[in-house]
């Protein structure tokens, strides 16, 4: 499996909505480091898993959607506790729907997120398999 990764950092805010969240129940900011990895068993005619410029643009659009915003106010988190685990899945789902990441080539997307320098989570999903 070939992989290509792109990384970005940004700040976003949230407050946890679980019972007895302690101080995390108050609005606060986190510095997130995001690494997105696209995987494919084969390369295209140009020797790419995905064009790095296209992957970078898609990741930039997703990070811009959440940068300096409160996750609780974003529709992607309706009915969800805005945990970093849910956040990683939301990012993966957004990218999976992006036409710049061709599902005829890319088979997997892995999103790894660091929340400050304390925690790291990841979420991996498959994309619809098309012909290679």
N, CA, C and O atoms as a GROMACS GRO file, in nm:
protein
  528
    1UNK      N    1   0.086  -0.118   0.000
    1UNK     CA    2   0.000   0.000   0.000
    1UNK      C    3   0.090   0.123   0.000
    1UNK      O    4   0.177   0.137   0.086
    2UNK      N    5   0.068   0.211  -0.096
    2UNK     CA    6   0.136   0.340  -0.101
    2UNK      C    7   0.056   0.439  -0.017
    2UNK      O    8  -0.066   0.432  -0.012
    3UNK      N    9   0.126   0.530   0.048
    3UNK     CA   10   0.056   0.635   0.124
    3UNK      C   11   0.122   0.770   0.099
    3UNK      O   12   0.241   0.780   0.072
    4UNK      N   13   0.039   0.874   0.109
    4UNK     CA   14   0.084   1.013   0.102
    4UNK      C   15   0.016   1.085   0.218
    4UNK      O   16  -0.104   1.068   0.241
    5UNK      N   17   0.093   1.166   0.291
    5UNK     CA   18   0.038   1.237   0.406
    5UNK      C   19   0.059   1.387   0.392
    5UNK      O   20   0.158   1.434   0.336
    6UNK      N   21  -0.038   1.461   0.446
    6UNK     CA   22  -0.032   1.607   0.452
    6UNK      C   23  -0.066   1.647   0.596
    6UNK      O   24  -0.155   1.589   0.657
    7UNK      N   25   0.007   1.744   0.648
    7UNK     CA   26  -0.016   1.788   0.786
    7UNK      C   27  -0.050   1.936   0.792
    7UNK      O   28  -0.004   2.016   0.712
    8UNK      N   29  -0.133   1.970   0.889
    8UNK     CA   30  -0.171   2.109   0.915
    8UNK      C   31  -0.193   2.125   1.064
    8UNK      O   32  -0.221   2.028   1.134
    9UNK      N   33  -0.181   2.249   1.113
    9UNK     CA   34  -0.210   2.283   1.252
    9UNK      C   35  -0.307   2.398   1.256
    9UNK      O   36  -0.305   2.485   1.168
   10UNK      N   37  -0.392   2.399   1.357
   10UNK     CA   38  -0.489   2.507   1.372
   10UNK      C   39  -0.544   2.505   1.515
   10UNK      O   40  -0.521   2.411   1.591
   11UNK      N   41  -0.614   2.609   1.549
   11UNK     CA   42  -0.678   2.622   1.680
   11UNK      C   43  -0.828   2.624   1.661
   11UNK      O   44  -0.880   2.688   1.570
   12UNK      N   45  -0.898   2.553   1.747
   12UNK     CA   46  -1.044   2.555   1.750
   12UNK      C   47  -1.088   2.545   1.896
   12UNK      O   48  -1.010   2.508   1.983
   13UNK      N   49  -1.214   2.579   1.920
   13UNK     CA   50  -1.268   2.578   2.055
   13UNK      C   51  -1.378   2.474   2.065
   13UNK      O   52  -1.437   2.432   1.965
   14UNK      N   53  -1.404   2.432   2.188
   14UNK     CA   54  -1.518   2.345   2.214
   14UNK      C   55  -1.544   2.342   2.364
   14UNK      O   56  -1.466   2.395   2.444
   15UNK      N   57  -1.654   2.280   2.400
   15UNK     CA   58  -1.680   2.243   2.539
   15UNK      C   59  -1.747   2.107   2.534
   15UNK      O   60  -1.832   2.082   2.449
   16UNK      N   61  -1.709   2.021   2.626
   16UNK     CA   62  -1.763   1.886   2.626
   16UNK      C   63  -1.903   1.885   2.683
   16UNK      O   64  -1.936   1.965   2.771
   17UNK      N   65  -1.985   1.795   2.633
   17UNK     CA   66  -2.127   1.791   2.671
   17UNK      C   67  -2.164   1.662   2.744
   17UNK      O   68  -2.282   1.628   2.754
   18UNK      N   69  -2.065   1.592   2.794
   18UNK     CA   70  -2.090   1.470   2.870
   18UNK      C   71  -2.129   1.506   3.014
   18UNK      O   72  -2.100   1.617   3.058
   19UNK      N   73  -2.194   1.414   3.087
   19UNK     CA   74  -2.224   1.443   3.228
   19UNK      C   75  -2.094   1.467   3.308
   19UNK      O   76  -1.995   1.397   3.288
   20UNK      N   77  -2.097   1.563   3.393
   20UNK     CA   78  -1.983   1.596   3.480
   20UNK      C   79  -1.852   1.612   3.403
   20UNK      O   80  -1.756   1.541   3.432
   21UNK      N   81  -1.846   1.703   3.307
   21UNK     CA   82  -1.725   1.717   3.226
   21UNK      C   83  -1.610   1.789   3.297
   21UNK      O   84  -1.499   1.798   3.244
   22UNK      N   85  -1.636   1.840   3.417
   22UNK     CA   86  -1.531   1.916   3.485
   22UNK      C   87  -1.498   2.041   3.407
   22UNK      O   88  -1.584   2.097   3.340
   23UNK      N   89  -1.372   2.086   3.415
   23UNK     CA   90  -1.334   2.210   3.345
   23UNK      C   91  -1.350   2.203   3.194
   23UNK      O   92  -1.362   2.306   3.128
   24UNK      N   93  -1.350   2.082   3.138
   24UNK     CA   94  -1.367   2.067   2.993
   24UNK      C   95  -1.509   2.103   2.949
   24UNK      O   96  -1.535   2.113   2.829
   25UNK      N   97  -1.601   2.122   3.044
   25UNK     CA   98  -1.737   2.163   3.012
   25UNK      C   99  -1.750   2.312   2.986
   25UNK      O  100  -1.855   2.359   2.944
   26UNK      N  101  -1.642   2.385   3.011
   26UNK     CA  102  -1.638   2.528   2.982
   26UNK      C  103  -1.572   2.550   2.846
   26UNK      O  104  -1.484   2.473   2.806
   27UNK      N  105  -1.614   2.654   2.776
   27UNK     CA  106  -1.554   2.685   2.646
   27UNK      C  107  -1.404   2.706   2.662
   27UNK      O  108  -1.359   2.782   2.747
   28UNK      N  109  -1.326   2.636   2.579
   28UNK     CA  110  -1.181   2.648   2.582
   28UNK      C  111  -1.125   2.614   2.444
   28UNK      O  112  -1.194   2.558   2.359
   29UNK      N  113  -1.000   2.649   2.423
   29UNK     CA  114  -0.932   2.627   2.294
   29UNK      C  115  -0.835   2.511   2.303
   29UNK      O  116  -0.782   2.479   2.410
   30UNK      N  117  -0.812   2.451   2.187
   30UNK     CA  118  -0.707   2.350   2.173
   30UNK      C  119  -0.629   2.381   2.046
   30UNK      O  120  -0.683   2.430   1.948
   31UNK      N  121  -0.502   2.350   2.051
   31UNK     CA  122  -0.418   2.351   1.932
   31UNK      C  123  -0.422   2.210   1.876
   31UNK      O  124  -0.378   2.115   1.940
   32UNK      N  125  -0.474   2.197   1.755
   32UNK     CA  126  -0.485   2.066   1.689
   32UNK      C  127  -0.378   2.055   1.582
   32UNK      O  128  -0.355   2.148   1.505
   33UNK      N  129  -0.313   1.940   1.579
   33UNK     CA  130  -0.224   1.905   1.468
   33UNK      C  131  -0.292   1.789   1.396
   33UNK      O  132  -0.328   1.688   1.456
   34UNK      N  133  -0.307   1.806   1.268
   34UNK     CA  134  -0.381   1.713   1.186
   34UNK      C  135  -0.287   1.652   1.083
   34UNK      O  136  -0.212   1.723   1.017
   35UNK      N  137  -0.292   1.520   1.070
   35UNK     CA  138  -0.219   1.451   0.964
   35UNK      C  139  -0.318   1.364   0.889
   35UNK      O  140  -0.383   1.277   0.947
   36UNK      N  141  -0.328   1.387   0.760
   36UNK     CA  142  -0.419   1.310   0.675
   36UNK      C  143  -0.334   1.223   0.583
   36UNK      O  144  -0.244   1.272   0.515
   37UNK      N  145  -0.364   1.093   0.582
   37UNK     CA  146  -0.289   0.998   0.500
   37UNK      C  147  -0.385   0.929   0.403
   37UNK      O  148  -0.484   0.868   0.445
   38UNK      N  149  -0.355   0.940   0.274
   38UNK     CA  150  -0.432   0.872   0.170
   38UNK      C  151  -0.353   0.749   0.128
   38UNK      O  152  -0.231   0.755   0.110
   39UNK      N  153  -0.424   0.637   0.113
   39UNK     CA  154  -0.356   0.513   0.076
   39UNK      C  155  -0.415   0.450  -0.048
   39UNK      O  156  -0.536   0.455  -0.072
   40UNK      N  157  -0.327   0.389  -0.128
   40UNK     CA  158  -0.369   0.321  -0.250
   40UNK      C  159  -0.277   0.202  -0.274
   40UNK      O  160  -0.156   0.211  -0.250
   41UNK      N  161  -0.332   0.090  -0.322
   41UNK     CA  162  -0.246  -0.024  -0.353
   41UNK      C  163  -0.162  -0.003  -0.479
   41UNK      O  164  -0.062  -0.072  -0.500
   42UNK      N  165  -0.202   0.093  -0.562
   42UNK     CA  166  -0.132   0.119  -0.688
   42UNK      C  167  -0.117   0.268  -0.710
   42UNK      O  168  -0.181   0.349  -0.643
   43UNK      N  169  -0.033   0.303  -0.804
   43UNK     CA  170  -0.012   0.443  -0.843
   43UNK      C  171  -0.082   0.470  -0.975
   43UNK      O  172  -0.105   0.378  -1.054
   44UNK      N  173  -0.115   0.597  -0.998
   44UNK     CA  174  -0.176   0.631  -1.126
   44UNK      C  175  -0.068   0.640  -1.234
   44UNK      O  176   0.048   0.608  -1.210
   45UNK      N  177  -0.108   0.682  -1.353
   45UNK     CA  178  -0.016   0.688  -1.467
   45UNK      C  179   0.101   0.783  -1.443
   45UNK      O  180   0.205   0.770  -1.509
   46UNK      N  181   0.085   0.878  -1.350
   46UNK     CA  182   0.191   0.975  -1.320
   46UNK      C  183   0.277   0.933  -1.202
   46UNK      O  184   0.372   1.003  -1.166
   47UNK      N  185   0.244   0.819  -1.142
   47UNK     CA  186   0.319   0.773  -1.025
   47UNK      C  187   0.269   0.831  -0.895
   47UNK      O  188   0.344   0.839  -0.798
   48UNK      N  189   0.140   0.873  -0.890
   48UNK     CA  190   0.082   0.935  -0.771
   48UNK      C  191  -0.021   0.843  -0.706
   48UNK      O  192  -0.091   0.767  -0.773
   49UNK      N  193  -0.029   0.852  -0.575
   49UNK     CA  194  -0.147   0.803  -0.502
   49UNK      C  195  -0.259   0.902  -0.526
   49UNK      O  196  -0.370   0.867  -0.566
   50UNK      N  197  -0.227   1.027  -0.501
   50UNK     CA  198  -0.315   1.142  -0.523
   50UNK      C  199  -0.223   1.261  -0.545
   50UNK      O  200  -0.114   1.265  -0.488
   51UNK      N  201  -0.264   1.356  -0.623
   51UNK     CA  202  -0.185   1.476  -0.642
   51UNK      C  203  -0.172   1.547  -0.507
   51UNK      O  204  -0.272   1.581  -0.445
   52UNK      N  205  -0.049   1.569  -0.463
   52UNK     CA  206  -0.027   1.629  -0.331
   52UNK      C  207  -0.091   1.768  -0.322
   52UNK      O  208  -0.141   1.806  -0.217
   53UNK      N  209  -0.089   1.842  -0.431
   53UNK     CA  210  -0.153   1.975  -0.430
   53UNK      C  211  -0.304   1.962  -0.408
   53UNK      O  212  -0.363   2.043  -0.336
   54UNK      N  213  -0.366   1.861  -0.467
   54UNK     CA  214  -0.509   1.840  -0.448
   54UNK      C  215  -0.539   1.798  -0.304
   54UNK      O  216  -0.634   1.848  -0.243
   55UNK      N  217  -0.459   1.707  -0.250
   55UNK     CA  218  -0.479   1.664  -0.112
   55UNK      C  219  -0.458   1.781  -0.016
   55UNK      O  220  -0.534   1.798   0.079
   56UNK      N  221  -0.355   1.861  -0.041
   56UNK     CA  222  -0.328   1.977   0.043
   56UNK      C  223  -0.445   2.075   0.038
   56UNK      O  224  -0.486   2.126   0.143
   57UNK      N  225  -0.497   2.102  -0.079
   57UNK     CA  226  -0.610   2.195  -0.092
   57UNK      C  227  -0.733   2.143  -0.019
   57UNK      O  228  -0.804   2.220   0.047
   58UNK      N  229  -0.760   2.014  -0.029
   58UNK     CA  230  -0.875   1.956   0.041
   58UNK      C  231  -0.857   1.965   0.192
   58UNK      O  232  -0.952   1.999   0.263
   59UNK      N  233  -0.738   1.936   0.241
   59UNK     CA  234  -0.711   1.945   0.385
   59UNK      C  235  -0.720   2.090   0.431
   59UNK      O  236  -0.774   2.118   0.538
   60UNK      N  237  -0.667   2.182   0.351
   60UNK     CA  238  -0.677   2.325   0.386
   60UNK      C  239  -0.823   2.369   0.398
   60UNK      O  240  -0.858   2.443   0.490
   61UNK      N  241  -0.907   2.325   0.305
   61UNK     CA  242  -1.048   2.363   0.311
   61UNK      C  243  -1.115   2.312   0.438
   61UNK      O  244  -1.194   2.383   0.499
   62UNK      N  245  -1.083   2.189   0.477
   62UNK     CA  246  -1.143   2.132   0.599
   62UNK      C  247  -1.092   2.206   0.722
   62UNK      O  248  -1.170   2.239   0.811
   63UNK      N  249  -0.963   2.231   0.729
   63UNK     CA  250  -0.912   2.301   0.847
   63UNK      C  251  -0.965   2.443   0.853
   63UNK      O  252  -0.994   2.494   0.962
   64UNK      N  253  -0.980   2.508   0.739
   64UNK     CA  254  -1.036   2.643   0.738
   64UNK      C  255  -1.181   2.644   0.786
   64UNK      O  256  -1.226   2.742   0.846
   65UNK      N  257  -1.254   2.535   0.762
   65UNK     CA  258  -1.393   2.525   0.807
   65UNK      C  259  -1.404   2.530   0.959
   65UNK      O  260  -1.502   2.580   1.013
   66UNK      N  261  -1.303   2.477   1.029
   66UNK     CA  262  -1.309   2.467   1.175
   66UNK      C  263  -1.214   2.561   1.247
   66UNK      O  264  -1.227   2.582   1.368
   67UNK      N  265  -1.119   2.618   1.177
   67UNK     CA  266  -1.018   2.706   1.238
   67UNK      C  267  -1.084   2.824   1.310
   67UNK      O  268  -1.168   2.895   1.253
   68UNK      N  269  -1.044   2.844   1.435
   68UNK     CA  270  -1.090   2.957   1.518
   68UNK      C  271  -1.242   2.957   1.538
   68UNK      O  272  -1.302   3.063   1.559
   69UNK      N  273  -1.303   2.841   1.532
   69UNK     CA  274  -1.448   2.830   1.554
   69UNK      C  275  -1.476   2.739   1.672
   69UNK      O  276  -1.388   2.666   1.719
   70UNK      N  277  -1.598   2.746   1.720
   70UNK     CA  278  -1.643   2.658   1.828
   70UNK      C  279  -1.707   2.535   1.764
   70UNK      O  280  -1.807   2.546   1.693
   71UNK      N  281  -1.650   2.419   1.791
   71UNK     CA  282  -1.699   2.296   1.730
   71UNK      C  283  -1.845   2.272   1.762
   71UNK      O  284  -1.920   2.224   1.676
   72UNK      N  285  -1.887   2.304   1.884
   72UNK     CA  286  -2.026   2.281   1.926
   72UNK      C  287  -2.124   2.355   1.837
   72UNK      O  288  -2.239   2.312   1.824
   73UNK      N  289  -2.082   2.464   1.774
   73UNK     CA  290  -2.170   2.545   1.690
   73UNK      C  291  -2.175   2.496   1.544
   73UNK      O  292  -2.252   2.548   1.464
   74UNK      N  293  -2.093   2.398   1.511
   74UNK     CA  294  -2.086   2.350   1.373
   74UNK      C  295  -2.185   2.236   1.353
   74UNK      O  296  -2.198   2.148   1.439
   75UNK      N  297  -2.256   2.237   1.241
   75UNK     CA  298  -2.359   2.137   1.216
   75UNK      C  299  -2.304   1.994   1.216
   75UNK      O  300  -2.378   1.900   1.244
   76UNK      N  301  -2.178   1.976   1.184
   76UNK     CA  302  -2.118   1.843   1.184
   76UNK      C  303  -2.121   1.778   1.322
   76UNK      O  304  -2.109   1.656   1.335
   77UNK      N  305  -2.136   1.860   1.426
   77UNK     CA  306  -2.135   1.810   1.563
   77UNK      C  307  -2.273   1.810   1.626
   77UNK      O  308  -2.286   1.788   1.747
   78UNK      N  309  -2.378   1.835   1.547
   78UNK     CA  310  -2.514   1.832   1.601
   78UNK      C  311  -2.539   1.696   1.668
   78UNK      O  312  -2.523   1.591   1.605
   79UNK      N  313  -2.577   1.700   1.794
   79UNK     CA  314  -2.608   1.578   1.868
   79UNK      C  315  -2.486   1.500   1.914
   79UNK      O  316  -2.501   1.392   1.972
   80UNK      N  317  -2.367   1.551   1.891
   80UNK     CA  318  -2.245   1.482   1.930
   80UNK      C  319  -2.169   1.559   2.036
   80UNK      O  320  -2.168   1.682   2.036
   81UNK      N  321  -2.106   1.487   2.127
   81UNK     CA  322  -2.007   1.546   2.215
   81UNK      C  323  -1.886   1.576   2.125
   81UNK      O  324  -1.837   1.484   2.058
   82UNK      N  325  -1.836   1.699   2.122
   82UNK     CA  326  -1.728   1.733   2.028
   82UNK      C  327  -1.591   1.684   2.075
   82UNK      O  328  -1.498   1.763   2.093
   83UNK      N  329  -1.580   1.554   2.094
   83UNK     CA  330  -1.452   1.494   2.133
   83UNK      C  331  -1.356   1.497   2.015
   83UNK      O  332  -1.396   1.513   1.900
   84UNK      N  333  -1.230   1.481   2.045
   84UNK     CA  334  -1.131   1.476   1.936
   84UNK      C  335  -1.152   1.351   1.851
   84UNK      O  336  -1.119   1.351   1.732
   85UNK      N  337  -1.206   1.244   1.910
   85UNK     CA  338  -1.236   1.124   1.833
   85UNK      C  339  -1.344   1.152   1.728
   85UNK      O  340  -1.330   1.115   1.611
   86UNK      N  341  -1.452   1.218   1.771
   86UNK     CA  342  -1.555   1.256   1.675
   86UNK      C  343  -1.499   1.352   1.570
   86UNK      O  344  -1.533   1.344   1.452
   87UNK      N  345  -1.414   1.443   1.614
   87UNK     CA  346  -1.355   1.541   1.524
   87UNK      C  347  -1.276   1.471   1.413
   87UNK      O  348  -1.286   1.509   1.296
   88UNK      N  349  -1.198   1.370   1.447
   88UNK     CA  350  -1.119   1.299   1.347
   88UNK      C  351  -1.212   1.233   1.244
   88UNK      O  352  -1.181   1.234   1.125
   89UNK      N  353  -1.323   1.176   1.288
   89UNK     CA  354  -1.417   1.114   1.195
   89UNK      C  355  -1.483   1.219   1.106
   89UNK      O  356  -1.499   1.197   0.986
   90UNK      N  357  -1.522   1.332   1.164
   90UNK     CA  358  -1.583   1.439   1.086
   90UNK      C  359  -1.488   1.484   0.975
   90UNK      O  360  -1.530   1.502   0.860
   91UNK      N  361  -1.362   1.502   1.008
   91UNK     CA  362  -1.263   1.544   0.908
   91UNK      C  363  -1.250   1.437   0.799
   91UNK      O  364  -1.248   1.469   0.680
   92UNK      N  365  -1.241   1.311   0.838
   92UNK     CA  366  -1.229   1.202   0.740
   92UNK      C  367  -1.350   1.197   0.648
   92UNK      O  368  -1.335   1.179   0.527
   93UNK      N  369  -1.468   1.213   0.704
   93UNK     CA  370  -1.589   1.210   0.621
   93UNK      C  371  -1.593   1.327   0.524
   93UNK      O  372  -1.634   1.310   0.409
   94UNK      N  373  -1.551   1.445   0.568
   94UNK     CA  374  -1.547   1.561   0.479
   94UNK      C  375  -1.452   1.534   0.362
   94UNK      O  376  -1.484   1.562   0.246
   95UNK      N  377  -1.335   1.481   0.394
   95UNK     CA  378  -1.236   1.455   0.290
   95UNK      C  379  -1.280   1.344   0.196
   95UNK      O  380  -1.254   1.351   0.076
   96UNK      N  381  -1.347   1.243   0.248
   96UNK     CA  382  -1.394   1.134   0.163
   96UNK      C  383  -1.494   1.183   0.060
   96UNK      O  384  -1.506   1.124  -0.048
   97UNK      N  385  -1.566   1.288   0.091
   97UNK     CA  386  -1.665   1.344  -0.002
   97UNK      C  387  -1.605   1.445  -0.099
   97UNK      O  388  -1.676   1.495  -0.187
   98UNK      N  389  -1.478   1.476  -0.085
   98UNK     CA  390  -1.412   1.577  -0.168
   98UNK      C  391  -1.368   1.515  -0.301
   98UNK      O  392  -1.295   1.416  -0.302
   99UNK      N  393  -1.411   1.572  -0.410
   99UNK     CA  394  -1.380   1.518  -0.544
   99UNK      C  395  -1.231   1.523  -0.576
   99UNK      O  396  -1.185   1.453  -0.666
  100UNK      N  397  -1.155   1.605  -0.506
  100UNK     CA  398  -1.011   1.612  -0.532
  100UNK      C  399  -0.937   1.488  -0.481
  100UNK      O  400  -0.820   1.468  -0.513
  101UNK      N  401  -1.006   1.406  -0.402
  101UNK     CA  402  -0.947   1.281  -0.353
  101UNK      C  403  -1.021   1.168  -0.425
  101UNK      O  404  -1.126   1.123  -0.378
  102UNK      N  405  -0.968   1.124  -0.536
  102UNK     CA  406  -1.041   1.031  -0.624
  102UNK      C  407  -1.054   0.891  -0.564
  102UNK      O  408  -0.953   0.826  -0.534
  103UNK      N  409  -1.177   0.846  -0.548
  103UNK     CA  410  -1.200   0.713  -0.491
  103UNK      C  411  -1.166   0.602  -0.589
  103UNK      O  412  -1.165   0.485  -0.551
  104UNK      N  413  -1.140   0.636  -0.715
  104UNK     CA  414  -1.095   0.533  -0.808
  104UNK      C  415  -0.947   0.502  -0.787
  104UNK      O  416  -0.896   0.405  -0.844
  105UNK      N  417  -0.879   0.581  -0.707
  105UNK     CA  418  -0.737   0.559  -0.678
  105UNK      C  419  -0.716   0.538  -0.528
  105UNK      O  420  -0.656   0.439  -0.487
  106UNK      N  421  -0.766   0.630  -0.449
  106UNK     CA  422  -0.745   0.627  -0.305
  106UNK      C  423  -0.842   0.528  -0.242
  106UNK      O  424  -0.963   0.536  -0.265
  107UNK      N  425  -0.790   0.436  -0.164
  107UNK     CA  426  -0.874   0.333  -0.101
  107UNK      C  427  -0.900   0.362   0.047
  107UNK      O  428  -1.004   0.325   0.100
  108UNK      N  429  -0.803   0.427   0.113
  108UNK     CA  430  -0.820   0.456   0.256
  108UNK      C  431  -0.780   0.600   0.287
  108UNK      O  432  -0.693   0.658   0.222
  109UNK      N  433  -0.846   0.654   0.386
  109UNK     CA  434  -0.808   0.783   0.444
  109UNK      C  435  -0.788   0.762   0.593
  109UNK      O  436  -0.874   0.706   0.660
  110UNK      N  437  -0.676   0.807   0.643
  110UNK     CA  438  -0.649   0.800   0.786
  110UNK      C  439  -0.628   0.942   0.835
  110UNK      O  440  -0.546   1.016   0.780
  111UNK      N  441  -0.702   0.979   0.938
  111UNK     CA  442  -0.689   1.111   0.998
  111UNK      C  443  -0.636   1.092   1.140
  111UNK      O  444  -0.701   1.028   1.223
  112UNK      N  445  -0.520   1.147   1.166
  112UNK     CA  446  -0.462   1.146   1.301
  112UNK      C  447  -0.463   1.290   1.351
  112UNK      O  448  -0.422   1.382   1.280
  113UNK      N  449  -0.511   1.308   1.473
  113UNK     CA  450  -0.519   1.443   1.531
  113UNK      C  451  -0.454   1.443   1.669
  113UNK      O  452  -0.482   1.358   1.753
  114UNK      N  453  -0.368   1.542   1.690
  114UNK     CA  454  -0.315   1.569   1.823
  114UNK      C  455  -0.396   1.683   1.882
  114UNK      O  456  -0.421   1.784   1.815
  115UNK      N  457  -0.437   1.667   2.006
  115UNK     CA  458  -0.505   1.773   2.079
  115UNK      C  459  -0.403   1.827   2.177
  115UNK      O  460  -0.368   1.762   2.276
  116UNK      N  461  -0.356   1.948   2.147
  116UNK     CA  462  -0.242   2.006   2.220
  116UNK      C  463  -0.126   1.907   2.210
  116UNK      O  464  -0.108   1.842   2.106
  117UNK      N  465  -0.049   1.894   2.316
  117UNK     CA  466   0.058   1.794   2.314
  117UNK      C  467   0.027   1.683   2.413
  117UNK      O  468   0.116   1.619   2.468
  118UNK      N  469  -0.104   1.661   2.434
  118UNK     CA  470  -0.148   1.566   2.536
  118UNK      C  471  -0.201   1.437   2.476
  118UNK      O  472  -0.166   1.329   2.523
  119UNK      N  473  -0.284   1.446   2.375
  119UNK     CA  474  -0.353   1.328   2.325
  119UNK      C  475  -0.342   1.320   2.173
  119UNK      O  476  -0.334   1.421   2.104
  120UNK      N  477  -0.341   1.198   2.124
  120UNK     CA  478  -0.342   1.172   1.979
  120UNK      C  479  -0.447   1.065   1.953
  120UNK      O  480  -0.449   0.961   2.018
  121UNK      N  481  -0.534   1.093   1.857
  121UNK     CA  482  -0.635   0.995   1.817
  121UNK      C  483  -0.625   0.977   1.666
  121UNK      O  484  -0.566   1.060   1.596
  122UNK      N  485  -0.683   0.869   1.617
  122UNK     CA  486  -0.688   0.852   1.473
  122UNK      C  487  -0.817   0.781   1.434
  122UNK      O  488  -0.878   0.708   1.513
  123UNK      N  489  -0.855   0.806   1.311
  123UNK     CA  490  -0.974   0.743   1.253
  123UNK      C  491  -0.937   0.707   1.110
  123UNK      O  492  -0.882   0.789   1.036
  124UNK      N  493  -0.967   0.584   1.072
  124UNK     CA  494  -0.939   0.541   0.936
  124UNK      C  495  -1.067   0.491   0.873
  124UNK      O  496  -1.145   0.419   0.936
  125UNK      N  497  -1.088   0.528   0.748
  125UNK     CA  498  -1.205   0.482   0.675
  125UNK      C  499  -1.166   0.443   0.534
  125UNK      O  500  -1.068   0.493   0.478
  126UNK      N  501  -1.244   0.353   0.480
  126UNK     CA  502  -1.226   0.312   0.342
  126UNK      C  503  -1.310   0.402   0.252
  126UNK      O  504  -1.414   0.454   0.294
  127UNK      N  505  -1.264   0.419   0.130
  127UNK     CA  506  -1.343   0.489   0.030
  127UNK      C  507  -1.405   0.385  -0.063
  127UNK      O  508  -1.359   0.271  -0.070
  128UNK      N  509  -1.507   0.426  -0.132
  128UNK     CA  510  -1.574   0.334  -0.225
  128UNK      C  511  -1.473   0.284  -0.326
  128UNK      O  512  -1.399   0.363  -0.387
  129UNK      N  513  -1.470   0.157  -0.344
  129UNK     CA  514  -1.374   0.098  -0.437
  129UNK      C  515  -1.420   0.115  -0.580
  129UNK      O  516  -1.531   0.077  -0.616
  130UNK      N  517  -1.335   0.172  -0.662
  130UNK     CA  518  -1.361   0.184  -0.804
  130UNK      C  519  -1.254   0.108  -0.878
  130UNK      O  520  -1.167   0.047  -0.815
  131UNK      N  521  -1.257   0.109  -1.008
  131UNK     CA  522  -1.155   0.035  -1.084
  131UNK      C  523  -1.018   0.101  -1.072
  131UNK      O  524  -1.006   0.223  -1.063
  132UNK      N  525  -0.917   0.020  -1.071
  132UNK     CA  526  -0.778   0.073  -1.071
  132UNK      C  527  -0.715   0.034  -1.203
  132UNK      O  528  -0.598   0.067  -1.227
   0.00000   0.00000   0.00000
